[in-house]
Amino acid sequence: MKSKLLSAAVLLAAAAVALPAQAGETLDRVKSRGQLVCGVNTSAPGFSSADSQGRWQGLDVNTCRAVAAAVLGDADKVKYVPLSSTQHMAALASGEIDMLARNTTWTMTRDASTGNVFVAVSYYDGQGFMVPASLGVKSVKELDGATVCVQTGTTTEKTTADYFHSHGMKYKTVVFDTTEATQSAFISGRCDVYTTDMSDLAGVRMIAPDPSKFVILPETISKEPLGPAVRRGDWEWFEIVRWSFMAFLGAEELGVTQANVDDMRKNSRDPNVMRLVGAGEDMGRMLGLDKDWSYRIIKQVGNYGESWTKYFGPTSPLNLPRGMNRLWTDGGLMYAMPIR
């Protein structure tokens, strides 16, 4: 009898797993509106920035586009809302935006006390420092007494305070509300040092009139895992955003690109690839989406590696080493949860 009861329980659990997801409040709103509202940085080269025609581009922008492709069938059905570091978490919690993809550091405070929750790490970064080459500074430990430009409302503020205090060094901050104001102040000489994530420092140096006049110091003083976030409580939407990113990243792991996805859809016999390109099991029903949700992400947006190379790679203006953002199979930290 006990054996039969256990077998019945197992069957019920399996049936529950196979049931399609119920549509959540955010998904209903996005579908009704016919547009995804995504919070991005006001200007962060490589992550999110608007060109002269007002077209947004960058890794974070493509994270938004991947969700739009999965949910709405069109990666271009996105309204981008540029937000400063003092606005972004409140804008998400209040419902002003549907999701946040704004090179934002995943911390305990932000994840547990703002009404929001992070879904994945899309870029592993760390805080660094940049100085004018004319100062002759070679190390962060030579910055005792420096004036430091920093954007208010960022994790950078607290990490800077922690670092200088723990090393018995004095400093004075010059704070600004926006990325652009902080960058402009440093480039114009209003402070000795600019501190932010290493990727941002590369972007600032790139836009300077003469990049050779600025030096990024070698030390990285913090962990800055950046990633998209959603409002806490709408777990159906949480799963959609999480698995849209996993499909985006997983496509690179499996060698599926924007150029070959149709061929893979037609000819691949790898069950992992088949599920990803909509030729195998229907994984979309568990998210409240159709079978082609992940196929559309790759077809319309590409995979994670394609975006990374375009916006940060050797042919991009930033020209950053991929480092920790390499796939796990190449010694990096990027690892997609399995779609199966």
N, C-alpha and C positions, 0 to 999 in steps of 0.2 A: 504493500500500500504506500509506504513511504517512498519507494522508488517511483511509483506512478505519479505521486504528487510532485516530486522533484522534476520529473520529465515534463509535466504540465507547466510547471513554473518556468522551465527553460524555454518551452515553446511560446509561452505568453511574452517572455522577455524578448525573444527573437522577433515576435510579431510587432512588439512595441517599437523596436529599433527600426523595423522596415516601414513604419507608418510615415507618410509625408508630413513635413513640418506645417504648423499652423502659421498663417501670415501674421506678422507682428505689426504694431502701430506704425513704426517708421517705414517698413516696407510698403504698407498700404498708402502712406502719405506720399512716398516717392513715386509709386506707380500712378496714383491719382494726379499728381502734379506733372508727371512725365519728365521729371528732371531731378537729378541728384544735386543737393546743395552741399558743397564741400569746402571746409575751411582750410586755407593754405597760408603760407608766409607772405608778407607784403613784398618781399624780394629776397630770395636766397638762391643764388646761382647753383644750378645742378638739381635743386629740389623743387623750387617753384618760382617762376618769374614770367612776366608778360613781355612779349616782343613788341616791336613798334606798331604792329597791327592789333595789339591787345590779345593775342593768342597766348594762352598759358602753356608752359612746358616745364618738364623736369620729372624727376623720379617720383616725388609726391603727387604731382599732377597725374602721372600714369597710374598711381595707386587709386586715385579717384576714378579715373577713366575705366580701370579694370572692373570696379564695382558697377559703374553705369552700364558697361557692356554686359555684365552678368545679369543685372536686374531689368534693365530697360531695353536691351538689345542693341544699344548704340552708345559707344564710348564717348561720343561728343555731347551727349545730353547731360552736361554738368554745368552748374553755375558755381563759379569760384568766388569765395568770399575771403579777401585778404585780411588777415588778423594780426595784431601785434601780440607780443608775449604777455601783455596784461589783459588781453581780451579773450584769447583762444579757448581756455577751459570753460569760462563763463558762457561764451557763445554756444558751446556744445551742450553744456548742462541745461541751458534755457530753451533749447530747441531751435535756436536761430539757424543752426546748420545740422545736417544729417550725420556727418562724420567729420573728423579732423585728420588731415594729413599735412602736417606743418613742421617737419623736422623737430619734433617735440620729444624731450627726454622722458622716458618711462621711469618714474620714481614712485616710491610708496605713497608719498603725500598726494601726488596727482592721481594715483590709481585708487586710493582708498578713501579720499576725503573731499573730492570735488564733484561727486555725482557722475563721474565718467570712469571708463575702464579701457585699458589698452588691449589691443587684439594680437599684436605681433611686433617683432623688431624688423624694420625694413632697412636699417642702416646702423652699423656699429661705429660710433665715433668717440672722440675724447676731447677734453678741453685743452687748448693750447694758448700760446701768447705770441703776438707779433709786435715788433719794435722797428723804428726807423734804423736803417743800416748805419746812419751817422752816429748813433749812440755807442756803437762798438760793443754792445751787450751780446754775450754768447750763451747765457744760461738764465733761467727763471730766477735762480738764487742770487743773481746780481741786481734784482729789481727792488731791493729795499729802499723805501722812500719814494717810489714811483707814483705818478698819477695814472690811473687805469680807466680807460673808456669801457663801459659795460652797459648792456641793455637791461633795464629794470624788469622785474617779473620773471626773469629766467633762472634756471638752476645755476647758471654761471655766476650770478651774484653770490650765492651762498658758498659755492665751491671755492671761489676766489678768497672769500673771508676765511674759510676753513684752512686753506693752504697757507696763506700769509701768517695767520695766527699760529698754526702748528710749527712754522719755521721761524717764529720770532721776528718776523719782518713787518715793517710798517708800510702803509700805502694809503692813497686817497682815491676814492672813486669819483668819476664824472659819469652820471647816469643819464640815459635817454630812453624814451618810450618806444622808439622804433629802430629796426635794423638800419634803415637808411640814415637816420640821424646819427647813430653811433658810429657807423662807418665814415660818414662825412666828417665828423668831429676829429676822428683819429687821423684821417688823411690830411686834414688841414692843420694838424699840429696842436690840437687842444689838449692832448694828453701824451704821455710817454709810451703807453702800452695799450694795445687792444686785445681783449681776451674773449674768446668764444670757442665753439667747436672747431676742430682742425679743418673740417671741410669748408666752414664759413670763412675762416682766415684765408684759405686759398682763393675763395671768391672775392674777398675784399681786395687782396693784392692784385687780382686779375683786373679789377675795375679802376685801380689807381692810375693816374696819368703816367707815372713811371714806376712800374712794379719793382724794378731793381733797387729802388730806394728803401724797400721794406724787407725785413728778415723774419721768418717764422722760427721761433726757438725750438730746440729739439725735444723738450720734455712734453709729455702728455700727463696731466695731473688728475684725470678723472675718467670714469666710465660714463659714456653718454649713449645709451641704447635708444635710438630714435624709432618712432613708429606711429601708426594710425590709432585713433581712439574713437570710441562711440559712447553714447549715454548709457549709464548703468541701468539695468532692469529690462531692457528690450533684448532678450537673449536670442531671439530669432534673427534680429538685425546684426547682433554681435557675430553670430555664426556665419552670416552671409559675407560680412566684411573680412572676417578672419580667413574663410576658405577661398575667397576671391584672391587674397594675397597669396595663400598657399598654392593656388593654381598658377598664378603669375610666376612664383619662384620655382614650383615643381616642374614647370615646363622646361626651365633651363636645365634642371637636373636630368631630365629625360631626353634632352636634345631636341625638343620641339620648339620650332621658331615660327615667326610670322610668315616666313617664306616657305617652310616645308609642312605646315600644319595640315594643309589639304591632302598632301601626299600621305602623311602619317595617318590621317583619318581614313584614307582609302586602303592603305596597304599594310599598316603595322599589325602584327599579331601579338604584340606585348600587351598583356591585360592592363598594365599600369598606364600605358600610353592610350590604349583604347578607351579607358574610363575618362581620361583627361580630355580627349578630343571628341567625345560624344558618340563613339562607335562601340562602346561596351555597355556595362551596367549603367543604369540611370541613377547618377549620384545627385542630380539636381533636386529630385523630389524631396530629399531630406532637408533641403534648405528652403523649400517653397518655390523653387525655380524649375525651369525646364531642363531637358537633357543636354542642351547645347550651351549652357551657361559658361562653362570653362573653355569650350572651343572658341566662343566669341571673344573671350579675354585675349587669347593668343592671336587669333586672326586679326583683331582690331588694334591691339596694344602691343603684342609681342610678349617676350618673356622678360624676367627680371634682368638677366645678363645683358640683353639687348639694350634695355633702358640704362643700366649702369654704364655700359661702354659709351653710349651716346652722350650722356650728360657728365660723366666723371672720367672717362677713359683717356687713352693716349692721344686720340684725335680731337678731344674736347678742349675748350679753353682752360678748364681746371687741371686736366692732366694729372689726376691723383692715382697713386697705387691702390689696387683694390684691397690689399691687406686682409683684415678680418672679414671683409665683405665677400671674400671668395667663397665658393661652395665648400661644404664640409669635405667633399671628396678631393678638393685641392688644398686642404689644410686651413680653410677658413671656418667661419661660424654660421654661415647661412645654410639652413636645413629646413626643408619643407616637411610638414607633417604629411603622412601618406594619405592619398585620396583613394580609399578602398573600403 
